[in-house]
Amino acid sequence: MIITANKDFTAWGEFFADDNVVVPIVDRLIHHSHIFMLGGESYRLKHKRER
């Protein structure tokens, strides 16, 4: 399973009404997972600005 997000795990609380829900969700998602953190400018936003 591949899950992508444009927010760090610490910001996931903004999307859920209760922070007590976020902790177990993140815990279950990252348990035995490989996490790849990618940085840099957004490809879509870069080309949108050029138009």
mmCIF file as gemmi writes it, N, C-alpha and C atoms, coordinates in Angstrom:
data_model
loop_
_atom_site.group_PDB
_atom_site.id
_atom_site.type_symbol
_atom_site.label_atom_id
_atom_site.label_alt_id
_atom_site.label_comp_id
_atom_site.label_asym_id
_atom_site.label_entity_id
_atom_site.label_seq_id
_atom_site.pdbx_PDB_ins_code
_atom_site.Cartn_x
_atom_site.Cartn_y
_atom_site.Cartn_z
_atom_site.occupancy
_atom_site.B_iso_or_equiv
_atom_site.pdbx_formal_charge
_atom_site.auth_seq_id
_atom_site.auth_asym_id
_atom_site.pdbx_PDB_model_num
ATOM 1 N N . MET Axp A 1 ? 0.852 -1.159 0 1 0 ? 1 A 1
ATOM 2 C CA . MET Axp A 1 ? 0 0 0 1 0 ? 1 A 1
ATOM 3 C C . MET Axp A 1 ? 0.904 1.229 0 1 0 ? 1 A 1
ATOM 4 N N . ILE Axp A 2 ? 0.551 2.208 -0.801 1 0 ? 2 A 1
ATOM 5 C CA . ILE Axp A 2 ? 1.28 3.472 -0.841 1 0 ? 2 A 1
ATOM 6 C C . ILE Axp A 2 ? 0.315 4.586 -0.449 1 0 ? 2 A 1
ATOM 7 N N . ILE Axp A 3 ? 0.75 5.381 0.514 1 0 ? 3 A 1
ATOM 8 C CA . ILE Axp A 3 ? -0.045 6.522 0.964 1 0 ? 3 A 1
ATOM 9 C C . ILE Axp A 3 ? 0.814 7.761 0.803 1 0 ? 3 A 1
ATOM 10 N N . THR Axp A 4 ? 0.27 8.78 0.17 1 0 ? 4 A 1
ATOM 11 C CA . THR Axp A 4 ? 1 10.036 0.013 1 0 ? 4 A 1
ATOM 12 C C . THR Axp A 4 ? 0.228 11.152 0.699 1 0 ? 4 A 1
ATOM 13 N N . ALA Axp A 5 ? 0.965 12.124 1.186 1 0 ? 5 A 1
ATOM 14 C CA . ALA Axp A 5 ? 0.35 13.284 1.825 1 0 ? 5 A 1
ATOM 15 C C . ALA Axp A 5 ? 1.269 14.476 1.638 1 0 ? 5 A 1
ATOM 16 N N . ASN Axp A 6 ? 0.697 15.636 1.58 1 0 ? 6 A 1
ATOM 17 C CA . ASN Axp A 6 ? 1.514 16.837 1.466 1 0 ? 6 A 1
ATOM 18 C C . ASN Axp A 6 ? 1.715 17.51 2.823 1 0 ? 6 A 1
ATOM 19 N N . LYS Axp A 7 ? 1.329 16.827 3.87 1 0 ? 7 A 1
ATOM 20 C CA . LYS Axp A 7 ? 1.498 17.34 5.233 1 0 ? 7 A 1
ATOM 21 C C . LYS Axp A 7 ? 2.305 16.347 6.054 1 0 ? 7 A 1
ATOM 22 N N . ASP Axp A 8 ? 3.089 16.864 6.981 1 0 ? 8 A 1
ATOM 23 C CA . ASP Axp A 8 ? 3.832 16.028 7.914 1 0 ? 8 A 1
ATOM 24 C C . ASP Axp A 8 ? 2.856 15.378 8.895 1 0 ? 8 A 1
ATOM 25 N N . PHE Axp A 9 ? 3.258 14.27 9.49 1 0 ? 9 A 1
ATOM 26 C CA . PHE Axp A 9 ? 2.383 13.591 10.45 1 0 ? 9 A 1
ATOM 27 C C . PHE Axp A 9 ? 1.954 14.518 11.583 1 0 ? 9 A 1
ATOM 28 N N . THR Axp A 10 ? 2.818 15.442 11.971 1 0 ? 10 A 1
ATOM 29 C CA . THR Axp A 10 ? 2.481 16.355 13.066 1 0 ? 10 A 1
ATOM 30 C C . THR Axp A 10 ? 1.342 17.299 12.699 1 0 ? 10 A 1
ATOM 31 N N . ALA Axp A 11 ? 1.084 17.495 11.408 1 0 ? 11 A 1
ATOM 32 C CA . ALA Axp A 11 ? 0.011 18.394 10.968 1 0 ? 11 A 1
ATOM 33 C C . ALA Axp A 11 ? -1.295 17.657 10.702 1 0 ? 11 A 1
ATOM 34 N N . TRP Axp A 12 ? -1.314 16.342 10.844 1 0 ? 12 A 1
ATOM 35 C CA . TRP Axp A 12 ? -2.524 15.573 10.549 1 0 ? 12 A 1
ATOM 36 C C . TRP Axp A 12 ? -3.664 15.901 11.506 1 0 ? 12 A 1
ATOM 37 N N . GLY Axp A 13 ? -3.367 16.425 12.671 1 0 ? 13 A 1
ATOM 38 C CA . GLY Axp A 13 ? -4.404 16.797 13.624 1 0 ? 13 A 1
ATOM 39 C C . GLY Axp A 13 ? -5.327 17.884 13.099 1 0 ? 13 A 1
ATOM 40 N N . GLU Axp A 14 ? -4.867 18.648 12.094 1 0 ? 14 A 1
ATOM 41 C CA . GLU Axp A 14 ? -5.691 19.7 11.496 1 0 ? 14 A 1
ATOM 42 C C . GLU Axp A 14 ? -6.888 19.121 10.738 1 0 ? 14 A 1
ATOM 43 N N . PHE Axp A 15 ? -6.792 17.871 10.31 1 0 ? 15 A 1
ATOM 44 C CA . PHE Axp A 15 ? -7.823 17.269 9.469 1 0 ? 15 A 1
ATOM 45 C C . PHE Axp A 15 ? -8.825 16.423 10.248 1 0 ? 15 A 1
ATOM 46 N N . PHE Axp A 16 ? -8.514 16.144 11.496 1 0 ? 16 A 1
ATOM 47 C CA . PHE Axp A 16 ? -9.398 15.333 12.327 1 0 ? 16 A 1
ATOM 48 C C . PHE Axp A 16 ? -9.888 16.172 13.5 1 0 ? 16 A 1
ATOM 49 N N . ALA Axp A 17 ? -11.098 15.949 13.913 1 0 ? 17 A 1
ATOM 50 C CA . ALA Axp A 17 ? -11.685 16.747 14.99 1 0 ? 17 A 1
ATOM 51 C C . ALA Axp A 17 ? -11.013 16.491 16.336 1 0 ? 17 A 1
ATOM 52 N N . ASP Axp A 18 ? -10.486 15.297 16.526 1 0 ? 18 A 1
ATOM 53 C CA . ASP Axp A 18 ? -9.932 14.911 17.822 1 0 ? 18 A 1
ATOM 54 C C . ASP Axp A 18 ? -8.511 14.39 17.638 1 0 ? 18 A 1
ATOM 55 N N . ASP Axp A 19 ? -7.548 14.995 18.321 1 0 ? 19 A 1
ATOM 56 C CA . ASP Axp A 19 ? -6.156 14.538 18.237 1 0 ? 19 A 1
ATOM 57 C C . ASP Axp A 19 ? -5.987 13.115 18.753 1 0 ? 19 A 1
ATOM 58 N N . ASN Axp A 20 ? -6.891 12.677 19.632 1 0 ? 20 A 1
ATOM 59 C CA . ASN Axp A 20 ? -6.807 11.311 20.156 1 0 ? 20 A 1
ATOM 60 C C . ASN Axp A 20 ? -7.091 10.271 19.077 1 0 ? 20 A 1
ATOM 61 N N . VAL Axp A 21 ? -7.675 10.679 17.977 1 0 ? 21 A 1
ATOM 62 C CA . VAL Axp A 21 ? -7.932 9.78 16.853 1 0 ? 21 A 1
ATOM 63 C C . VAL Axp A 21 ? -6.702 9.701 15.948 1 0 ? 21 A 1
ATOM 64 N N . VAL Axp A 22 ? -5.994 10.812 15.827 1 0 ? 22 A 1
ATOM 65 C CA . VAL Axp A 22 ? -4.845 10.886 14.919 1 0 ? 22 A 1
ATOM 66 C C . VAL Axp A 22 ? -3.713 9.976 15.368 1 0 ? 22 A 1
ATOM 67 N N . VAL Axp A 23 ? -3.42 9.954 16.639 1 0 ? 23 A 1
ATOM 68 C CA . VAL Axp A 23 ? -2.286 9.18 17.151 1 0 ? 23 A 1
ATOM 69 C C . VAL Axp A 23 ? -2.393 7.696 16.799 1 0 ? 23 A 1
ATOM 70 N N . PRO Axp A 24 ? -3.515 7.025 17.061 1 0 ? 24 A 1
ATOM 71 C CA . PRO Axp A 24 ? -3.59 5.61 16.68 1 0 ? 24 A 1
ATOM 72 C C . PRO Axp A 24 ? -3.579 5.387 15.161 1 0 ? 24 A 1
ATOM 73 N N . ILE Axp A 25 ? -4.155 6.318 14.404 1 0 ? 25 A 1
ATOM 74 C CA . ILE Axp A 25 ? -4.137 6.178 12.947 1 0 ? 25 A 1
ATOM 75 C C . ILE Axp A 25 ? -2.706 6.226 12.431 1 0 ? 25 A 1
ATOM 76 N N . VAL Axp A 26 ? -1.962 7.231 12.846 1 0 ? 26 A 1
ATOM 77 C CA . VAL Axp A 26 ? -0.567 7.358 12.41 1 0 ? 26 A 1
ATOM 78 C C . VAL Axp A 26 ? 0.249 6.179 12.91 1 0 ? 26 A 1
ATOM 79 N N . ASP Axp A 27 ? 0.026 5.762 14.141 1 0 ? 27 A 1
ATOM 80 C CA . ASP Axp A 27 ? 0.757 4.628 14.705 1 0 ? 27 A 1
ATOM 81 C C . ASP Axp A 27 ? 0.553 3.37 13.87 1 0 ? 27 A 1
ATOM 82 N N . ARG Axp A 28 ? -0.658 3.092 13.484 1 0 ? 28 A 1
ATOM 83 C CA . ARG Axp A 28 ? -0.943 1.884 12.691 1 0 ? 28 A 1
ATOM 84 C C . ARG Axp A 28 ? -0.415 2.002 11.265 1 0 ? 28 A 1
ATOM 85 N N . LEU Axp A 29 ? -0.411 3.203 10.718 1 0 ? 29 A 1
ATOM 86 C CA . LEU Axp A 29 ? 0.11 3.395 9.367 1 0 ? 29 A 1
ATOM 87 C C . LEU Axp A 29 ? 1.624 3.227 9.296 1 0 ? 29 A 1
ATOM 88 N N . ILE Axp A 30 ? 2.336 3.721 10.301 1 0 ? 30 A 1
ATOM 89 C CA . ILE Axp A 30 ? 3.797 3.708 10.21 1 0 ? 30 A 1
ATOM 90 C C . ILE Axp A 30 ? 4.44 2.472 10.829 1 0 ? 30 A 1
ATOM 91 N N . HIS Axp A 31 ? 3.669 1.66 11.532 1 0 ? 31 A 1
ATOM 92 C CA . HIS Axp A 31 ? 4.209 0.437 12.12 1 0 ? 31 A 1
ATOM 93 C C . HIS Axp A 31 ? 4.657 -0.495 10.997 1 0 ? 31 A 1
ATOM 94 N N . HIS Axp A 32 ? 5.909 -0.906 11.009 1 0 ? 32 A 1
ATOM 95 C CA . HIS Axp A 32 ? 6.504 -1.767 9.974 1 0 ? 32 A 1
ATOM 96 C C . HIS Axp A 32 ? 6.456 -1.125 8.584 1 0 ? 32 A 1
ATOM 97 N N . SER Axp A 33 ? 6.587 0.182 8.515 1 0 ? 33 A 1
ATOM 98 C CA . SER Axp A 33 ? 6.53 0.886 7.231 1 0 ? 33 A 1
ATOM 99 C C . SER Axp A 33 ? 7.89 1.44 6.854 1 0 ? 33 A 1
ATOM 100 N N . HIS Axp A 34 ? 8.036 1.728 5.594 1 0 ? 34 A 1
ATOM 101 C CA . HIS Axp A 34 ? 9.189 2.46 5.084 1 0 ? 34 A 1
ATOM 102 C C . HIS Axp A 34 ? 8.673 3.844 4.714 1 0 ? 34 A 1
ATOM 103 N N . ILE Axp A 35 ? 9.248 4.868 5.32 1 0 ? 35 A 1
ATOM 104 C CA . ILE Axp A 35 ? 8.782 6.228 5.095 1 0 ? 35 A 1
ATOM 105 C C . ILE Axp A 35 ? 9.83 6.971 4.28 1 0 ? 35 A 1
ATOM 106 N N . PHE Axp A 36 ? 9.397 7.551 3.185 1 0 ? 36 A 1
ATOM 107 C CA . PHE Axp A 36 ? 10.26 8.345 2.322 1 0 ? 36 A 1
ATOM 108 C C . PHE Axp A 36 ? 9.785 9.789 2.39 1 0 ? 36 A 1
ATOM 109 N N . MET Axp A 37 ? 10.624 10.638 2.932 1 0 ? 37 A 1
ATOM 110 C CA . MET Axp A 37 ? 10.293 12.056 3.026 1 0 ? 37 A 1
ATOM 111 C C . MET Axp A 37 ? 10.934 12.764 1.835 1 0 ? 37 A 1
ATOM 112 N N . LEU Axp A 38 ? 10.117 13.333 0.99 1 0 ? 38 A 1
ATOM 113 C CA . LEU Axp A 38 ? 10.6 14.043 -0.183 1 0 ? 38 A 1
ATOM 114 C C . LEU Axp A 38 ? 10.431 15.535 0.041 1 0 ? 38 A 1
ATOM 115 N N . GLY Axp A 39 ? 11.404 16.284 -0.383 1 0 ? 39 A 1
ATOM 116 C CA . GLY Axp A 39 ? 11.327 17.731 -0.242 1 0 ? 39 A 1
ATOM 117 C C . GLY Axp A 39 ? 11.548 18.395 -1.583 1 0 ? 39 A 1
ATOM 118 N N . GLY Axp A 40 ? 11.337 19.656 -1.616 1 0 ? 40 A 1
ATOM 119 C CA . GLY Axp A 40 ? 11.554 20.395 -2.846 1 0 ? 40 A 1
ATOM 120 C C . GLY Axp A 40 ? 10.301 21.109 -3.288 1 0 ? 40 A 1
ATOM 121 N N . GLU Axp A 41 ? 10.471 21.849 -4.372 1 0 ? 41 A 1
ATOM 122 C CA . GLU Axp A 41 ? 9.365 22.628 -4.906 1 0 ? 41 A 1
ATOM 123 C C . GLU Axp A 41 ? 8.381 21.727 -5.646 1 0 ? 41 A 1
ATOM 124 N N . SER Axp A 42 ? 7.129 22.054 -5.554 1 0 ? 42 A 1
ATOM 125 C CA . SER Axp A 42 ? 6.08 21.299 -6.229 1 0 ? 42 A 1
ATOM 126 C C . SER Axp A 42 ? 6.213 21.455 -7.739 1 0 ? 42 A 1
ATOM 127 N N . TYR Axp A 43 ? 6.227 20.34 -8.446 1 0 ? 43 A 1
ATOM 128 C CA . TYR Axp A 43 ? 6.315 20.356 -9.905 1 0 ? 43 A 1
ATOM 129 C C . TYR Axp A 43 ? 5.09 21.043 -10.512 1 0 ? 43 A 1
ATOM 130 N N . ARG Axp A 44 ? 3.924 20.734 -9.99 1 0 ? 44 A 1
ATOM 131 C CA . ARG Axp A 44 ? 2.695 21.337 -10.521 1 0 ? 44 A 1
ATOM 132 C C . ARG Axp A 44 ? 2.657 22.84 -10.284 1 0 ? 44 A 1
ATOM 133 N N . LEU Axp A 45 ? 3.035 23.289 -9.088 1 0 ? 45 A 1
ATOM 134 C CA . LEU Axp A 45 ? 3.008 24.723 -8.803 1 0 ? 45 A 1
ATOM 135 C C . LEU Axp A 45 ? 4.052 25.474 -9.615 1 0 ? 45 A 1
ATOM 136 N N . LYS Axp A 46 ? 5.193 24.851 -9.835 1 0 ? 46 A 1
ATOM 137 C CA . LYS Axp A 46 ? 6.255 25.48 -10.616 1 0 ? 46 A 1
ATOM 138 C C . LYS Axp A 46 ? 5.766 25.766 -12.036 1 0 ? 46 A 1
ATOM 139 N N . HIS Axp A 47 ? 5.122 24.795 -12.665 1 0 ? 47 A 1
ATOM 140 C CA . HIS Axp A 47 ? 4.642 24.979 -14.03 1 0 ? 47 A 1
ATOM 141 C C . HIS Axp A 47 ? 3.402 25.869 -14.091 1 0 ? 47 A 1
ATOM 142 N N . LYS Axp A 48 ? 2.638 25.915 -13.026 1 0 ? 48 A 1
ATOM 143 C CA . LYS Axp A 48 ? 1.476 26.796 -12.988 1 0 ? 48 A 1
ATOM 144 C C . LYS Axp A 48 ? 1.932 28.255 -12.974 1 0 ? 48 A 1
ATOM 145 N N . ARG Axp A 49 ? 3.012 28.547 -12.242 1 0 ? 49 A 1
ATOM 146 C CA . ARG Axp A 49 ? 3.539 29.912 -12.175 1 0 ? 49 A 1
ATOM 147 C C . ARG Axp A 49 ? 4.125 30.366 -13.507 1 0 ? 49 A 1
ATOM 148 N N . GLU Axp A 50 ? 4.657 29.419 -14.281 1 0 ? 50 A 1
ATOM 149 C CA . GLU Axp A 50 ? 5.283 29.761 -15.559 1 0 ? 50 A 1
ATOM 150 C C . GLU Axp A 50 ? 4.258 30.132 -16.622 1 0 ? 50 A 1
ATOM 151 N N . ARG Axp A 51 ? 3.017 29.751 -16.449 1 0 ? 51 A 1
ATOM 152 C CA . ARG Axp A 51 ? 1.979 30.031 -17.463 1 0 ? 51 A 1
ATOM 153 C C . ARG Axp A 51 ? 1.547 31.451 -17.462 1 0 ? 51 A 1
